[in-house]
């Protein structure tokens, strides 16, 4: 079967930005500035030290908003159903979250040292720029409309101990592979967002952990305290936030180099295979796909279409993490000189977790005032009316791409609960991107005592997610995974059949079990097959009947 160029290139209607960068404007974005009249990705520029106030866009907030063409049914719902709230929200300020109840925050014993560290971080440069976050919002708006697909993945929790270039490269590489598989199957752009360069903090069920009658503070992530069970390690240390900042900046610097320096070039698709997946069933399927892409690239070159274009040499890549440690997020929030809006410059996208999404809580209060794209983790406990209220608080202007609902329920609960959430959001006329997190609802304890996740349960939840959206006529907009490029044995099952007995051999996670590279690629093929079937069914429904 011949491979069309649409399997590699974004469709004409997708990913055409509405903002442009002036040549002199400084940025070190992975996200390429674009010209709407040509294929995206002109050369990247650098940050100029002489520029004291980098300007990301020279357009006003109104003109900088993405131009999204809504389907008629959605547009009607927005104009006829979504009514403005009669309750005027309290005035937001950067400090207003401090007046709310803040859950999951550590107790630092030395308040003076904490304030000193936060002032230091406030003086540091931003890790990301506002314009990059705005571009990501445009891409996510396309996913909300079914014209793109979000691939969000990375570590459960990054650690200081495992910080090295090879680990970063391997996770980036498996995300590139998965992105190629999904783009090939769906023939639509894939928005690649890493749980990287800042995903340290973790919520805990209990503030204290007990071992052998000894109680110590729970491990909350390397940016808060250490995982060793002793008083010194478990005491929250504000200096760890500075180390987390430095590691995040270094990680993103390497990711930028990989994304724009030729490593992500489509011509290298055959070279992305990891050694330990090469002789597996998934490796064979990936090689077959890579050969078909190579053939398409050869056809394009023969037709006079250069494969040296920046679009084929680079990729867009963004970062994300859970907005949990509010003092740190606050310290890295900056007011954008172009739009006058506040952006959390620790990451392009942040999300609020299941334990901190209270309508009147500190985390929601902080998030409603920043302009980054936001995620909301939603379990089977979420009441549909509460979800609508939460979306209204976080996105009162109903801006496409702003809100991403990340569902984590387990397969059976997904089939029962998700339809009610979709219907409630639709009745309210709210535009969101629906994303599946098939990891957190499927954690079990192995006989050896280690936490694990069965691959079969993960696959079942993904299938349930697609089934429900097909049933409801809504768009499955993406997937959110805890995964790694390393050859770990943390989740059981998959084509290479990791068993309970295998868990102890390469169980390296600091928190929850992750898919390894082979399992991640296997899941990508499953999702790609579903995207392909959806695409074919949609094309058939739009095709005129034969005479």
C-alpha positions as CSV (number, residue, x, y, z in Angstrom):
1,X,0.0,0.0,0.0
2,X,1.4,3.4,-1.0
3,X,2.0,5.8,1.9
4,X,0.6,9.3,1.4
5,X,2.6,12.3,2.5
6,X,-0.3,13.1,4.9
7,X,0.9,10.3,7.1
8,X,4.0,12.3,7.8
9,X,3.0,15.9,7.4
10,X,0.3,17.8,9.3
11,X,-2.8,18.5,7.3
12,X,-3.3,21.9,5.8
13,X,-5.8,23.0,8.4
14,X,-3.7,22.0,11.3
15,X,-1.1,23.9,13.3
16,X,-1.2,27.1,11.4
17,X,-0.4,29.7,14.2
18,X,-1.8,33.1,14.4
19,X,1.2,34.9,15.9
20,X,4.6,35.6,14.5
21,X,8.0,36.5,16.0
22,X,9.9,39.5,14.8
23,X,13.5,38.5,13.8
24,X,15.1,40.5,16.6
25,X,12.9,39.0,19.3
26,X,14.8,36.6,21.6
27,X,13.7,33.1,22.3
28,X,15.2,29.7,22.8
29,X,12.0,27.8,22.2
30,X,11.7,24.2,21.0
31,X,8.5,25.6,19.4
32,X,9.3,27.1,16.1
33,X,8.1,30.5,15.1
34,X,6.0,30.3,12.0
35,X,4.9,32.0,8.9
36,X,1.2,31.2,8.1
37,X,1.9,31.4,4.3
38,X,4.5,28.7,4.4
39,X,5.4,25.4,6.1
40,X,6.4,26.1,9.7
41,X,9.8,26.0,11.4
42,X,12.2,28.7,10.3
43,X,15.6,28.7,12.0
44,X,15.7,29.1,15.8
45,X,17.2,32.2,17.3
46,X,19.0,32.6,20.6
47,X,18.5,34.7,23.7
48,X,20.4,37.9,23.5
49,X,21.8,39.0,26.8
50,X,21.3,42.7,25.9
51,X,17.6,42.2,25.8
52,X,16.4,42.9,29.3
53,X,12.7,42.2,28.6
54,X,12.2,39.4,26.1
55,X,9.0,39.9,24.2
56,X,7.4,36.7,22.9
57,X,4.7,38.3,20.7
58,X,4.1,41.7,19.3
59,X,0.4,41.2,19.2
60,X,-2.3,42.0,21.7
61,X,-4.0,39.2,23.6
62,X,-7.0,39.4,21.4
63,X,-5.1,39.1,18.2
64,X,-2.8,36.4,19.6
65,X,-5.6,34.0,20.4
66,X,-5.7,30.9,18.1
67,X,-8.2,31.0,15.3
68,X,-10.3,27.9,15.9
69,X,-13.0,26.9,13.5
70,X,-15.6,25.1,15.6
71,X,-17.9,22.4,14.3
72,X,-21.4,23.7,13.9
73,X,-22.8,21.6,16.8
74,X,-20.1,22.8,19.2
75,X,-20.5,26.4,18.0
76,X,-24.2,26.3,18.6
77,X,-23.7,24.8,22.1
78,X,-21.2,27.5,23.0
79,X,-23.5,30.4,21.9
80,X,-26.8,29.0,23.2
81,X,-25.9,27.0,26.3
82,X,-22.9,28.6,28.0
83,X,-24.3,31.4,30.0
84,X,-22.1,33.8,31.9
85,X,-21.8,33.2,35.6
86,X,-23.9,35.5,37.8
87,X,-21.4,35.2,40.6
88,X,-18.5,37.6,40.3
89,X,-15.2,35.9,41.2
90,X,-12.9,37.3,43.7
91,X,-10.1,39.5,42.4
92,X,-7.1,37.3,41.6
93,X,-3.5,38.2,42.5
94,X,-0.3,36.3,42.5
95,X,-0.6,36.0,46.3
96,X,-4.3,35.3,46.5
97,X,-3.8,31.5,46.8
98,X,-2.2,32.0,50.2
99,X,-5.6,33.0,51.7
100,X,-7.0,29.6,50.7
101,X,-6.7,26.1,52.2
102,X,-3.6,24.5,50.7
103,X,-3.3,20.7,50.8
104,X,-0.3,18.5,50.1
105,X,2.2,21.2,51.0
106,X,5.3,20.3,53.2
107,X,6.0,21.8,56.5
108,X,9.4,23.5,56.3
109,X,11.0,23.8,59.8
110,X,13.1,26.9,58.9
111,X,10.8,29.6,57.5
112,X,13.6,32.1,57.1
113,X,15.6,29.7,54.9
114,X,12.4,29.0,52.9
115,X,11.8,32.7,52.2
116,X,15.5,33.1,51.2
117,X,15.3,30.2,48.7
118,X,12.1,31.5,47.2
119,X,13.6,35.0,46.7
120,X,16.6,33.4,45.0
121,X,14.3,31.4,42.6
122,X,12.3,34.6,41.9
123,X,15.5,36.2,40.6
124,X,16.3,33.2,38.3
125,X,15.4,33.4,34.6
126,X,12.2,31.6,33.5
127,X,12.6,28.0,32.4
128,X,10.0,28.5,29.6
129,X,8.6,31.5,27.8
130,X,5.0,32.7,27.6
131,X,4.9,32.5,23.8
132,X,5.8,28.8,23.9
133,X,2.9,28.1,26.3
134,X,0.5,30.1,23.9
135,X,1.7,28.0,21.0
136,X,1.0,24.8,22.9
137,X,-2.5,26.1,23.7
138,X,-3.1,26.5,20.0
139,X,-2.0,22.9,19.4
140,X,-4.2,21.5,22.2
141,X,-7.1,23.4,20.7
142,X,-6.7,21.4,17.5
143,X,-6.7,18.2,19.7
144,X,-10.0,19.4,21.3
145,X,-11.5,19.6,17.8
146,X,-10.3,16.1,16.7
147,X,-7.6,17.5,14.4
148,X,-4.6,16.5,16.5
149,X,-3.7,14.0,19.2
150,X,-1.9,14.7,22.5
151,X,0.9,12.4,23.5
152,X,1.9,13.2,27.1
153,X,4.4,11.0,28.9
154,X,7.4,10.6,31.1
155,X,8.5,9.7,34.6
156,X,6.1,9.3,37.5
157,X,8.6,11.4,39.5
158,X,12.0,12.7,38.3
159,X,14.9,12.1,40.7
160,X,18.2,13.7,41.4
161,X,19.9,10.3,41.5
162,X,18.8,9.2,37.9
163,X,19.5,12.6,36.3
164,X,21.8,11.9,33.3
165,X,21.8,12.6,29.6
166,X,21.2,9.0,28.5
167,X,18.0,8.7,30.5
168,X,16.7,12.0,29.1
169,X,17.6,10.9,25.6
170,X,16.0,7.5,25.9
171,X,12.7,8.9,27.1
172,X,12.7,11.6,24.4
173,X,13.5,8.9,21.8
174,X,10.6,6.6,22.8
175,X,8.3,9.6,22.7
176,X,9.5,10.3,19.1
177,X,8.9,6.7,18.2
178,X,5.4,6.7,19.7
179,X,4.7,10.1,18.0
180,X,5.6,8.6,14.6
181,X,3.4,5.6,15.1
182,X,0.5,7.7,16.2
183,X,0.9,10.2,13.3
184,X,1.2,7.3,10.8
185,X,-2.0,5.7,12.1
186,X,-4.1,8.8,12.7
187,X,-2.6,10.9,9.8
188,X,-2.9,13.9,12.0
189,X,-0.3,16.0,14.0
190,X,0.8,14.6,17.3
191,X,1.4,17.1,20.1
192,X,4.3,15.8,22.1
193,X,4.5,16.9,25.8
194,X,6.9,15.4,28.3
195,X,6.3,14.8,32.0
196,X,9.9,16.1,32.2
197,X,12.0,19.0,33.3
198,X,10.0,19.6,36.5
199,X,7.9,16.6,37.5
200,X,9.4,16.1,41.0
201,X,6.7,16.7,43.6
202,X,4.2,13.9,44.4
203,X,1.0,14.0,46.5
204,X,0.8,11.5,49.4
205,X,-2.1,9.7,51.0
206,X,-0.7,10.3,54.5
207,X,1.6,13.1,55.9
208,X,3.6,10.5,57.9
209,X,5.0,7.1,57.0
210,X,5.6,4.5,59.7
211,X,8.2,1.7,59.7
212,X,8.9,-0.5,62.7
213,X,7.1,1.9,65.0
214,X,9.0,4.9,63.8
215,X,7.0,7.7,62.1
216,X,8.7,10.2,59.7
217,X,7.4,12.7,57.1
218,X,6.3,11.0,53.9
219,X,8.6,11.2,50.9
220,X,7.1,14.0,48.7
221,X,9.5,14.0,45.8
222,X,13.2,15.0,45.4
223,X,12.4,18.7,45.3
224,X,11.0,18.5,48.9
225,X,12.8,15.7,50.8
226,X,14.8,12.5,50.3
227,X,13.4,8.9,50.0
228,X,15.8,7.3,52.6
229,X,13.9,6.5,55.8
230,X,15.8,8.7,58.3
231,X,15.0,12.0,59.9
232,X,17.6,14.0,58.0
233,X,16.4,12.8,54.6
234,X,12.7,13.1,55.3
235,X,12.9,16.6,56.7
236,X,11.7,19.0,54.0
237,X,14.7,21.1,52.8
238,X,14.0,24.2,50.7
239,X,17.5,24.1,49.1
240,X,16.2,21.1,47.1
241,X,14.0,23.5,45.1
242,X,17.1,25.2,43.8
243,X,18.6,21.9,42.7
244,X,15.2,21.0,41.1
245,X,15.3,24.3,39.2
246,X,18.8,23.7,37.9
247,X,18.0,20.1,36.9
248,X,14.8,21.2,35.1
249,X,16.7,23.9,33.2
250,X,19.5,21.5,32.2
251,X,17.0,18.9,31.2
252,X,15.0,21.3,29.0
253,X,18.3,22.6,27.5
254,X,19.1,19.1,26.4
255,X,15.6,18.5,25.1
256,X,15.8,21.7,23.0
257,X,19.1,20.4,21.5
258,X,17.6,17.0,20.7
259,X,14.4,18.6,19.2
260,X,16.1,21.2,17.0
261,X,19.6,19.9,16.4
262,X,18.9,17.1,13.9
263,X,18.4,14.2,16.3
264,X,14.6,14.4,15.7
265,X,14.9,14.6,11.9
266,X,12.4,12.3,10.2
267,X,15.2,10.8,8.1
268,X,16.5,9.3,11.4
269,X,13.3,7.3,12.1
270,X,15.1,4.0,11.6
271,X,17.8,5.0,14.1
272,X,15.4,5.8,17.0
273,X,14.9,2.1,17.8
274,X,16.3,1.3,21.3
275,X,18.7,-1.7,21.4
276,X,16.5,-3.8,23.8
277,X,13.4,-3.3,21.6
278,X,15.1,-4.1,18.3
279,X,14.5,-7.9,18.4
280,X,11.0,-7.8,19.7
281,X,7.6,-7.9,18.1
282,X,7.1,-4.2,18.6
283,X,10.6,-3.5,17.2
284,X,9.7,-5.4,14.1
285,X,6.4,-3.5,13.6
286,X,8.3,-0.2,14.2
287,X,10.9,-1.1,11.6
288,X,8.2,-1.9,9.0
289,X,6.6,1.5,9.7
290,X,10.0,3.2,9.5
291,X,10.7,1.7,6.1
292,X,7.4,2.9,4.8
293,X,8.2,6.4,6.0
294,X,11.6,6.2,4.3
295,X,9.8,5.2,1.1
296,X,7.6,8.3,1.4
297,X,10.6,10.5,2.0
298,X,12.3,9.1,-1.1
299,X,9.2,9.8,-3.1
300,X,9.1,13.4,-1.8
301,X,12.7,13.9,-2.7
302,X,12.2,12.5,-6.2
303,X,9.3,14.8,-6.7
304,X,11.5,17.8,-5.8
305,X,10.2,18.3,-2.3
306,X,13.3,18.8,-0.1
307,X,13.6,16.7,3.0
308,X,16.1,19.2,4.4
309,X,13.3,21.6,5.2
310,X,13.3,22.6,9.0
311,X,9.9,20.9,9.3
312,X,11.5,17.5,8.6
313,X,14.6,18.3,10.6
314,X,13.1,19.4,13.9
315,X,10.1,18.6,16.1
316,X,8.0,20.6,18.6
317,X,8.3,19.4,22.2
318,X,6.8,20.9,25.4
319,X,7.2,20.1,29.1
320,X,4.6,19.7,31.8
321,X,4.2,18.6,35.5
322,X,1.7,18.6,38.3
323,X,1.3,22.0,39.9
324,X,1.7,20.8,43.5
325,X,4.5,22.7,45.3
326,X,2.8,26.1,45.2
327,X,5.7,28.2,46.7
328,X,8.0,27.0,43.9
329,X,5.4,27.6,41.2
330,X,4.7,31.0,42.6
331,X,8.4,31.9,42.5
332,X,8.6,31.1,38.8
333,X,5.5,32.9,37.7
334,X,6.2,35.9,35.5
335,X,4.0,38.7,34.0
336,X,4.3,38.5,30.2
337,X,5.4,41.9,28.8
338,X,3.3,41.4,25.7
339,X,-0.1,40.3,27.0
340,X,0.1,41.5,30.6
341,X,-1.0,38.0,31.6
342,X,0.8,35.8,34.2
343,X,2.5,32.6,33.2
344,X,3.9,29.9,35.4
345,X,7.3,29.7,33.6
346,X,8.4,26.4,35.3
347,X,6.7,24.5,32.5
348,X,4.6,25.0,29.3
349,X,1.6,23.1,30.8
350,X,0.7,22.2,34.4
351,X,-2.1,20.2,35.9
352,X,-4.1,20.0,39.1
353,X,-4.3,16.5,40.7
354,X,-7.2,14.5,42.2
355,X,-6.2,15.5,45.7
356,X,-5.8,19.2,45.2
357,X,-8.7,20.2,42.8
358,X,-11.1,21.6,45.5
359,X,-13.1,24.5,44.0
360,X,-12.2,26.8,47.0
361,X,-8.7,25.4,47.4
362,X,-5.3,27.1,47.0
363,X,-4.2,25.2,43.9
364,X,-7.3,26.0,41.9
365,X,-7.0,29.6,43.0
366,X,-3.4,29.8,41.8
367,X,-4.2,28.1,38.5
368,X,-7.2,30.3,37.6
369,X,-4.9,33.3,37.4
370,X,-2.1,31.9,35.2
371,X,-2.5,31.7,31.4
372,X,-0.8,28.3,30.7
373,X,-2.7,25.4,29.3
374,X,-4.1,23.4,32.3
375,X,-4.8,19.8,33.0
376,X,-7.4,18.5,35.4
377,X,-7.0,15.0,36.7
378,X,-10.4,13.3,37.0
379,X,-11.3,10.0,38.6
380,X,-14.6,8.1,38.9
381,X,-15.2,10.2,42.1
382,X,-15.8,13.4,40.1
383,X,-19.3,14.7,40.1
384,X,-20.3,16.0,36.6
385,X,-21.7,19.3,38.0
386,X,-18.5,19.9,40.0
387,X,-16.5,19.3,36.9
388,X,-18.5,22.0,35.0
389,X,-18.0,24.4,37.9
390,X,-14.3,23.7,38.0
391,X,-13.9,24.3,34.3
392,X,-15.9,27.5,34.6
393,X,-13.5,28.8,37.3
394,X,-10.4,27.9,35.4
395,X,-11.6,28.9,31.9
396,X,-14.4,31.5,32.2
397,X,-13.8,32.7,28.6
398,X,-14.2,29.1,27.3
399,X,-10.9,29.3,25.3
400,X,-10.1,26.2,23.2
401,X,-6.9,24.5,24.3
402,X,-6.9,25.9,27.8
403,X,-8.5,22.9,29.6
404,X,-7.5,19.3,29.2
405,X,-9.5,16.7,31.2
406,X,-7.2,13.8,32.1
407,X,-9.4,10.9,33.0
408,X,-8.1,8.1,35.3
409,X,-10.8,5.6,36.3
410,X,-10.1,2.0,35.3
411,X,-11.8,0.4,32.3
412,X,-15.2,-0.5,33.9
413,X,-15.6,2.8,35.7
414,X,-14.6,4.6,32.4
415,X,-17.6,3.0,30.6
416,X,-20.0,4.0,33.4
417,X,-18.7,7.4,34.6
418,X,-17.1,9.1,31.6
419,X,-20.3,9.4,29.5
420,X,-22.0,11.5,32.2
421,X,-19.0,13.8,32.4
422,X,-18.9,14.3,28.6
423,X,-22.6,15.1,28.5
424,X,-22.4,17.6,31.4
425,X,-19.5,19.4,29.7
426,X,-21.3,19.4,26.4
427,X,-24.5,20.7,27.9
428,X,-22.5,23.6,29.5
429,X,-21.1,24.4,26.0
430,X,-17.5,24.0,27.4
431,X,-14.6,23.2,25.0
432,X,-12.1,20.8,26.5
433,X,-9.6,18.3,25.3
434,X,-10.4,14.8,26.6
435,X,-7.3,12.8,27.6
436,X,-6.9,9.2,28.9
437,X,-4.6,8.5,31.8
438,X,-4.8,4.6,31.9
439,X,-2.1,4.3,34.6
440,X,-3.4,5.6,37.9
441,X,-6.7,3.7,38.0
442,X,-4.9,0.3,37.5
443,X,-2.3,0.2,40.3
444,X,-2.2,-3.1,42.3
445,X,0.2,-4.6,44.8
446,X,2.2,-7.7,43.7
447,X,2.7,-10.7,45.9
448,X,6.2,-9.5,46.6
449,X,4.8,-6.2,48.0
450,X,5.8,-3.9,45.1
451,X,3.3,-1.7,43.3
452,X,2.7,-2.7,39.7
453,X,0.2,-2.1,36.8
454,X,-1.0,-4.9,34.5
455,X,-0.6,-4.0,30.8
456,X,-3.9,-5.7,30.0
457,X,-5.7,-3.3,32.4
458,X,-4.0,-0.3,30.9
459,X,-4.9,-1.5,27.4
460,X,-8.5,-2.1,28.4
461,X,-8.9,1.4,29.8
462,X,-7.5,2.9,26.6
463,X,-10.0,0.9,24.6
464,X,-12.9,1.9,26.9
465,X,-11.9,5.6,26.5
466,X,-12.1,5.3,22.7
467,X,-15.3,3.3,22.9
468,X,-17.1,5.9,25.1
469,X,-16.1,8.8,22.8
470,X,-17.3,7.0,19.8
471,X,-20.6,6.3,21.5
472,X,-20.9,9.9,22.6
473,X,-19.8,11.5,19.4
474,X,-16.9,13.4,21.1
475,X,-13.2,13.5,20.3
476,X,-10.6,11.3,22.1
477,X,-8.0,14.0,22.3
478,X,-4.9,12.3,23.8
479,X,-3.2,9.9,26.2
480,X,-1.2,10.7,29.4
481,X,1.3,8.0,30.4
482,X,3.8,7.3,33.1
483,X,6.6,5.7,31.1
484,X,10.4,5.6,30.5
485,X,12.8,4.8,27.7
486,X,14.7,2.5,30.1
487,X,14.3,-1.3,30.0
488,X,12.7,-1.5,33.5
489,X,10.4,-4.2,34.8
490,X,7.7,-2.3,36.7
491,X,4.5,-3.0,34.9
492,X,3.6,-6.6,34.3
493,X,2.4,-8.1,30.9
494,X,2.9,-6.8,27.4
495,X,4.3,-8.7,24.4
496,X,7.6,-9.4,26.2
497,X,5.6,-10.7,29.2
498,X,7.0,-9.1,32.3
499,X,5.8,-11.3,35.3
500,X,5.5,-10.8,39.0
501,X,8.8,-12.7,39.4
502,X,10.5,-10.2,37.1
503,X,9.6,-7.1,39.0
504,X,12.6,-7.2,41.3
505,X,15.2,-7.4,38.6
506,X,14.9,-3.8,37.2
507,X,12.4,-2.0,39.5
508,X,13.9,1.6,39.6
509,X,10.9,3.9,40.0
510,X,11.0,6.4,43.0
511,X,7.2,6.3,43.1
512,X,4.7,4.6,40.8
513,X,5.4,1.8,38.2
514,X,6.1,3.0,34.6
515,X,5.7,1.4,31.2
516,X,9.1,0.4,29.7
517,X,10.0,1.3,26.1
518,X,8.6,-1.9,24.6
519,X,5.3,-1.7,26.5
520,X,5.0,2.0,25.5
521,X,5.6,1.3,21.8
522,X,3.1,-1.6,22.0
523,X,0.4,0.7,23.4
524,X,1.2,3.3,20.8
525,X,0.4,0.7,18.0
526,X,-2.9,-0.1,19.7
527,X,-3.9,3.5,19.9
528,X,-2.7,4.1,16.3
529,X,-4.9,1.2,15.1
530,X,-7.9,2.8,16.8
531,X,-7.1,6.3,15.3
532,X,-6.8,4.7,11.9
533,X,-10.2,3.0,12.2
534,X,-11.8,6.3,13.4
535,X,-10.2,8.2,10.5
536,X,-11.4,5.6,7.9
537,X,-14.9,5.6,9.4
538,X,-15.1,9.4,9.4
539,X,-13.9,9.5,5.8
540,X,-16.5,7.0,4.8
541,X,-19.3,9.0,6.5
542,X,-18.2,12.1,4.7
543,X,-17.8,10.5,1.3
544,X,-20.8,11.0,-1.1
545,X,-22.7,7.8,-1.9
546,X,-21.6,6.1,-5.1
547,X,-24.2,6.3,-7.9
